Amino acid sequence: GQLVESGGGLVQPGGSLRLSCAASGFTFRWYVMSWYRQTPGKQRELVARMFSSYGRTEYADSVLGRFTISRDNAKNTVYLQMNSLKPEDTAVYYCKANRPLTSSNYWGQGTQVTVSS
């Protein structure tokens, strides 16, 4: 399987970006889809995840109310809409797919998001 992120870039504080993650090579609807982020010297942290069944979502406290995760199972794609961006949101953002109750998981290559004036 493969995950390819896109949509990162440079944005001013208060601005918005939408990240996309296109999946291939596995049955997308069976997988929980997540977004993580990482800055130099820090551990990768969970930003948001979305379960396929019933569309249940979870968010890190730091992004709650500003970020929205969504998925389109017909397009095998997961999105992260990021609004009201702050400099502390600057990081490399990674997409992850994992199938519950199995060891099957995939990571994307990451996309850089920089929030700066």
PyMOL CGO cylinders between C-alpha atoms (Angstrom):
from pymol import cmd
from pymol.cgo import CYLINDER

trace = [
    CYLINDER, 0.00, 0.00, 0.00, 0.95, 3.62, -0.47, 0.3, 1, 1, 1, 1, 1, 1,
    CYLINDER, 0.95, 3.62, -0.47, -0.05, 7.02, 0.93, 0.3, 1, 1, 1, 1, 1, 1,
    CYLINDER, -0.05, 7.02, 0.93, 0.81, 10.29, -0.80, 0.3, 1, 1, 1, 1, 1, 1,
    CYLINDER, 0.81, 10.29, -0.80, 0.26, 13.60, 0.99, 0.3, 1, 1, 1, 1, 1, 1,
    CYLINDER, 0.26, 13.60, 0.99, -0.14, 16.96, -0.70, 0.3, 1, 1, 1, 1, 1, 1,
    CYLINDER, -0.14, 16.96, -0.70, -1.28, 20.48, 0.10, 0.3, 1, 1, 1, 1, 1, 1,
    CYLINDER, -1.28, 20.48, 0.10, 1.43, 21.67, 2.46, 0.3, 1, 1, 1, 1, 1, 1,
    CYLINDER, 1.43, 21.67, 2.46, 3.12, 25.02, 2.14, 0.3, 1, 1, 1, 1, 1, 1,
    CYLINDER, 3.12, 25.02, 2.14, 3.76, 28.42, 3.67, 0.3, 1, 1, 1, 1, 1, 1,
    CYLINDER, 3.76, 28.42, 3.67, 0.83, 30.30, 5.18, 0.3, 1, 1, 1, 1, 1, 1,
    CYLINDER, 0.83, 30.30, 5.18, 0.46, 33.37, 7.39, 0.3, 1, 1, 1, 1, 1, 1,
    CYLINDER, 0.46, 33.37, 7.39, -0.87, 33.09, 10.92, 0.3, 1, 1, 1, 1, 1, 1,
    CYLINDER, -0.87, 33.09, 10.92, -4.64, 32.96, 10.87, 0.3, 1, 1, 1, 1, 1, 1,
    CYLINDER, -4.64, 32.96, 10.87, -4.68, 31.42, 7.43, 0.3, 1, 1, 1, 1, 1, 1,
    CYLINDER, -4.68, 31.42, 7.43, -5.94, 28.06, 6.19, 0.3, 1, 1, 1, 1, 1, 1,
    CYLINDER, -5.94, 28.06, 6.19, -4.61, 25.04, 4.36, 0.3, 1, 1, 1, 1, 1, 1,
    CYLINDER, -4.61, 25.04, 4.36, -6.14, 21.75, 3.29, 0.3, 1, 1, 1, 1, 1, 1,
    CYLINDER, -6.14, 21.75, 3.29, -3.97, 18.66, 3.25, 0.3, 1, 1, 1, 1, 1, 1,
    CYLINDER, -3.97, 18.66, 3.25, -4.88, 15.62, 1.17, 0.3, 1, 1, 1, 1, 1, 1,
    CYLINDER, -4.88, 15.62, 1.17, -3.68, 12.05, 1.45, 0.3, 1, 1, 1, 1, 1, 1,
    CYLINDER, -3.68, 12.05, 1.45, -4.35, 9.70, -1.45, 0.3, 1, 1, 1, 1, 1, 1,
    CYLINDER, -4.35, 9.70, -1.45, -4.27, 5.98, -0.70, 0.3, 1, 1, 1, 1, 1, 1,
    CYLINDER, -4.27, 5.98, -0.70, -3.64, 3.08, -3.03, 0.3, 1, 1, 1, 1, 1, 1,
    CYLINDER, -3.64, 3.08, -3.03, -2.87, -0.60, -2.85, 0.3, 1, 1, 1, 1, 1, 1,
    CYLINDER, -2.87, -0.60, -2.85, -5.15, -1.53, 0.04, 0.3, 1, 1, 1, 1, 1, 1,
    CYLINDER, -5.15, -1.53, 0.04, -8.85, -1.53, 0.92, 0.3, 1, 1, 1, 1, 1, 1,
    CYLINDER, -8.85, -1.53, 0.92, -9.18, 2.04, 2.14, 0.3, 1, 1, 1, 1, 1, 1,
    CYLINDER, -9.18, 2.04, 2.14, -12.54, 1.67, 3.90, 0.3, 1, 1, 1, 1, 1, 1,
    CYLINDER, -12.54, 1.67, 3.90, -11.14, -0.98, 6.24, 0.3, 1, 1, 1, 1, 1, 1,
    CYLINDER, -11.14, -0.98, 6.24, -8.57, 1.41, 7.66, 0.3, 1, 1, 1, 1, 1, 1,
    CYLINDER, -8.57, 1.41, 7.66, -8.57, 4.07, 10.34, 0.3, 1, 1, 1, 1, 1, 1,
    CYLINDER, -8.57, 4.07, 10.34, -7.01, 7.17, 8.82, 0.3, 1, 1, 1, 1, 1, 1,
    CYLINDER, -7.01, 7.17, 8.82, -4.95, 9.58, 10.89, 0.3, 1, 1, 1, 1, 1, 1,
    CYLINDER, -4.95, 9.58, 10.89, -2.87, 12.71, 10.59, 0.3, 1, 1, 1, 1, 1, 1,
    CYLINDER, -2.87, 12.71, 10.59, 0.27, 13.13, 12.68, 0.3, 1, 1, 1, 1, 1, 1,
    CYLINDER, 0.27, 13.13, 12.68, 2.82, 15.91, 12.81, 0.3, 1, 1, 1, 1, 1, 1,
    CYLINDER, 2.82, 15.91, 12.81, 6.44, 16.18, 13.85, 0.3, 1, 1, 1, 1, 1, 1,
    CYLINDER, 6.44, 16.18, 13.85, 8.90, 18.96, 14.53, 0.3, 1, 1, 1, 1, 1, 1,
    CYLINDER, 8.90, 18.96, 14.53, 12.68, 18.54, 14.83, 0.3, 1, 1, 1, 1, 1, 1,
    CYLINDER, 12.68, 18.54, 14.83, 13.71, 16.95, 18.10, 0.3, 1, 1, 1, 1, 1, 1,
    CYLINDER, 13.71, 16.95, 18.10, 10.18, 15.99, 19.09, 0.3, 1, 1, 1, 1, 1, 1,
    CYLINDER, 10.18, 15.99, 19.09, 8.15, 12.84, 18.86, 0.3, 1, 1, 1, 1, 1, 1,
    CYLINDER, 8.15, 12.84, 18.86, 5.54, 12.46, 16.20, 0.3, 1, 1, 1, 1, 1, 1,
    CYLINDER, 5.54, 12.46, 16.20, 2.16, 13.44, 17.66, 0.3, 1, 1, 1, 1, 1, 1,
    CYLINDER, 2.16, 13.44, 17.66, -1.38, 12.53, 16.71, 0.3, 1, 1, 1, 1, 1, 1,
    CYLINDER, -1.38, 12.53, 16.71, -3.35, 15.45, 15.29, 0.3, 1, 1, 1, 1, 1, 1,
    CYLINDER, -3.35, 15.45, 15.29, -6.60, 13.80, 14.22, 0.3, 1, 1, 1, 1, 1, 1,
    CYLINDER, -6.60, 13.80, 14.22, -7.99, 10.41, 13.30, 0.3, 1, 1, 1, 1, 1, 1,
    CYLINDER, -7.99, 10.41, 13.30, -11.13, 9.20, 11.63, 0.3, 1, 1, 1, 1, 1, 1,
    CYLINDER, -11.13, 9.20, 11.63, -12.72, 5.80, 11.87, 0.3, 1, 1, 1, 1, 1, 1,
    CYLINDER, -12.72, 5.80, 11.87, -14.46, 4.43, 8.84, 0.3, 1, 1, 1, 1, 1, 1,
    CYLINDER, -14.46, 4.43, 8.84, -17.48, 3.14, 10.70, 0.3, 1, 1, 1, 1, 1, 1,
    CYLINDER, -17.48, 3.14, 10.70, -19.95, 5.91, 11.63, 0.3, 1, 1, 1, 1, 1, 1,
    CYLINDER, -19.95, 5.91, 11.63, -17.32, 8.57, 10.83, 0.3, 1, 1, 1, 1, 1, 1,
    CYLINDER, -17.32, 8.57, 10.83, -16.18, 8.94, 14.42, 0.3, 1, 1, 1, 1, 1, 1,
    CYLINDER, -16.18, 8.94, 14.42, -13.32, 11.44, 14.85, 0.3, 1, 1, 1, 1, 1, 1,
    CYLINDER, -13.32, 11.44, 14.85, -10.74, 12.29, 17.48, 0.3, 1, 1, 1, 1, 1, 1,
    CYLINDER, -10.74, 12.29, 17.48, -8.58, 15.40, 17.76, 0.3, 1, 1, 1, 1, 1, 1,
    CYLINDER, -8.58, 15.40, 17.76, -5.63, 16.59, 19.76, 0.3, 1, 1, 1, 1, 1, 1,
    CYLINDER, -5.63, 16.59, 19.76, -6.64, 19.29, 22.22, 0.3, 1, 1, 1, 1, 1, 1,
    CYLINDER, -6.64, 19.29, 22.22, -4.29, 21.75, 20.52, 0.3, 1, 1, 1, 1, 1, 1,
    CYLINDER, -4.29, 21.75, 20.52, -6.23, 21.63, 17.23, 0.3, 1, 1, 1, 1, 1, 1,
    CYLINDER, -6.23, 21.63, 17.23, -9.78, 21.04, 18.44, 0.3, 1, 1, 1, 1, 1, 1,
    CYLINDER, -9.78, 21.04, 18.44, -12.14, 23.54, 16.85, 0.3, 1, 1, 1, 1, 1, 1,
    CYLINDER, -12.14, 23.54, 16.85, -9.59, 24.61, 14.23, 0.3, 1, 1, 1, 1, 1, 1,
    CYLINDER, -9.59, 24.61, 14.23, -8.83, 21.42, 12.28, 0.3, 1, 1, 1, 1, 1, 1,
    CYLINDER, -8.83, 21.42, 12.28, -11.29, 19.05, 10.63, 0.3, 1, 1, 1, 1, 1, 1,
    CYLINDER, -11.29, 19.05, 10.63, -10.51, 15.57, 9.35, 0.3, 1, 1, 1, 1, 1, 1,
    CYLINDER, -10.51, 15.57, 9.35, -12.68, 14.02, 6.66, 0.3, 1, 1, 1, 1, 1, 1,
    CYLINDER, -12.68, 14.02, 6.66, -12.48, 11.10, 4.28, 0.3, 1, 1, 1, 1, 1, 1,
    CYLINDER, -12.48, 11.10, 4.28, -13.93, 10.14, 0.93, 0.3, 1, 1, 1, 1, 1, 1,
    CYLINDER, -13.93, 10.14, 0.93, -13.99, 6.36, 0.69, 0.3, 1, 1, 1, 1, 1, 1,
    CYLINDER, -13.99, 6.36, 0.69, -14.99, 6.54, -2.99, 0.3, 1, 1, 1, 1, 1, 1,
    CYLINDER, -14.99, 6.54, -2.99, -11.83, 8.52, -3.75, 0.3, 1, 1, 1, 1, 1, 1,
    CYLINDER, -11.83, 8.52, -3.75, -9.59, 6.67, -1.27, 0.3, 1, 1, 1, 1, 1, 1,
    CYLINDER, -9.59, 6.67, -1.27, -8.58, 10.03, 0.16, 0.3, 1, 1, 1, 1, 1, 1,
    CYLINDER, -8.58, 10.03, 0.16, -8.43, 11.60, 3.60, 0.3, 1, 1, 1, 1, 1, 1,
    CYLINDER, -8.43, 11.60, 3.60, -8.27, 15.35, 4.17, 0.3, 1, 1, 1, 1, 1, 1,
    CYLINDER, -8.27, 15.35, 4.17, -7.21, 17.69, 6.93, 0.3, 1, 1, 1, 1, 1, 1,
    CYLINDER, -7.21, 17.69, 6.93, -8.75, 21.16, 6.80, 0.3, 1, 1, 1, 1, 1, 1,
    CYLINDER, -8.75, 21.16, 6.80, -6.65, 23.48, 8.93, 0.3, 1, 1, 1, 1, 1, 1,
    CYLINDER, -6.65, 23.48, 8.93, -8.06, 26.88, 9.87, 0.3, 1, 1, 1, 1, 1, 1,
    CYLINDER, -8.06, 26.88, 9.87, -6.84, 29.65, 12.15, 0.3, 1, 1, 1, 1, 1, 1,
    CYLINDER, -6.84, 29.65, 12.15, -3.31, 28.39, 11.79, 0.3, 1, 1, 1, 1, 1, 1,
    CYLINDER, -3.31, 28.39, 11.79, -0.72, 29.34, 14.37, 0.3, 1, 1, 1, 1, 1, 1,
    CYLINDER, -0.72, 29.34, 14.37, 3.10, 29.38, 14.20, 0.3, 1, 1, 1, 1, 1, 1,
    CYLINDER, 3.10, 29.38, 14.20, 3.12, 26.40, 16.58, 0.3, 1, 1, 1, 1, 1, 1,
    CYLINDER, 3.12, 26.40, 16.58, 1.29, 24.35, 13.93, 0.3, 1, 1, 1, 1, 1, 1,
    CYLINDER, 1.29, 24.35, 13.93, 4.49, 24.43, 11.85, 0.3, 1, 1, 1, 1, 1, 1,
    CYLINDER, 4.49, 24.43, 11.85, 5.58, 20.82, 11.32, 0.3, 1, 1, 1, 1, 1, 1,
    CYLINDER, 5.58, 20.82, 11.32, 5.86, 18.01, 8.84, 0.3, 1, 1, 1, 1, 1, 1,
    CYLINDER, 5.86, 18.01, 8.84, 2.42, 16.43, 8.60, 0.3, 1, 1, 1, 1, 1, 1,
    CYLINDER, 2.42, 16.43, 8.60, 2.12, 12.70, 7.98, 0.3, 1, 1, 1, 1, 1, 1,
    CYLINDER, 2.12, 12.70, 7.98, -0.81, 10.57, 6.96, 0.3, 1, 1, 1, 1, 1, 1,
    CYLINDER, -0.81, 10.57, 6.96, -1.21, 7.10, 8.48, 0.3, 1, 1, 1, 1, 1, 1,
    CYLINDER, -1.21, 7.10, 8.48, -3.50, 4.20, 7.71, 0.3, 1, 1, 1, 1, 1, 1,
    CYLINDER, -3.50, 4.20, 7.71, -3.99, 1.34, 10.14, 0.3, 1, 1, 1, 1, 1, 1,
    CYLINDER, -3.99, 1.34, 10.14, -6.36, -1.58, 10.10, 0.3, 1, 1, 1, 1, 1, 1,
    CYLINDER, -6.36, -1.58, 10.10, -7.81, -2.30, 13.53, 0.3, 1, 1, 1, 1, 1, 1,
    CYLINDER, -7.81, -2.30, 13.53, -6.91, -5.60, 15.21, 0.3, 1, 1, 1, 1, 1, 1,
    CYLINDER, -6.91, -5.60, 15.21, -4.10, -6.21, 12.71, 0.3, 1, 1, 1, 1, 1, 1,
    CYLINDER, -4.10, -6.21, 12.71, -0.52, -5.11, 12.32, 0.3, 1, 1, 1, 1, 1, 1,
    CYLINDER, -0.52, -5.11, 12.32, -1.22, -3.63, 8.91, 0.3, 1, 1, 1, 1, 1, 1,
    CYLINDER, -1.22, -3.63, 8.91, -0.32, 0.03, 8.69, 0.3, 1, 1, 1, 1, 1, 1,
    CYLINDER, -0.32, 0.03, 8.69, 1.11, 2.52, 6.20, 0.3, 1, 1, 1, 1, 1, 1,
    CYLINDER, 1.11, 2.52, 6.20, 2.73, 5.95, 6.46, 0.3, 1, 1, 1, 1, 1, 1,
    CYLINDER, 2.73, 5.95, 6.46, 3.01, 8.70, 3.91, 0.3, 1, 1, 1, 1, 1, 1,
    CYLINDER, 3.01, 8.70, 3.91, 6.22, 10.58, 3.18, 0.3, 1, 1, 1, 1, 1, 1,
    CYLINDER, 6.22, 10.58, 3.18, 5.08, 13.77, 4.89, 0.3, 1, 1, 1, 1, 1, 1,
    CYLINDER, 5.08, 13.77, 4.89, 4.29, 17.31, 3.76, 0.3, 1, 1, 1, 1, 1, 1,
    CYLINDER, 4.29, 17.31, 3.76, 5.75, 20.47, 5.28, 0.3, 1, 1, 1, 1, 1, 1,
    CYLINDER, 5.75, 20.47, 5.28, 3.44, 23.08, 6.76, 0.3, 1, 1, 1, 1, 1, 1,
    CYLINDER, 3.44, 23.08, 6.76, 5.00, 26.37, 7.76, 0.3, 1, 1, 1, 1, 1, 1,
    CYLINDER, 5.00, 26.37, 7.76, 3.00, 29.09, 9.50, 0.3, 1, 1, 1, 1, 1, 1,
    CYLINDER, 3.00, 29.09, 9.50, 4.91, 32.35, 9.49, 0.3, 1, 1, 1, 1, 1, 1,
    CYLINDER, 4.91, 32.35, 9.49, 4.50, 36.01, 8.67, 0.3, 1, 1, 1, 1, 1, 1,
]
cmd.load_cgo(trace, "trace")
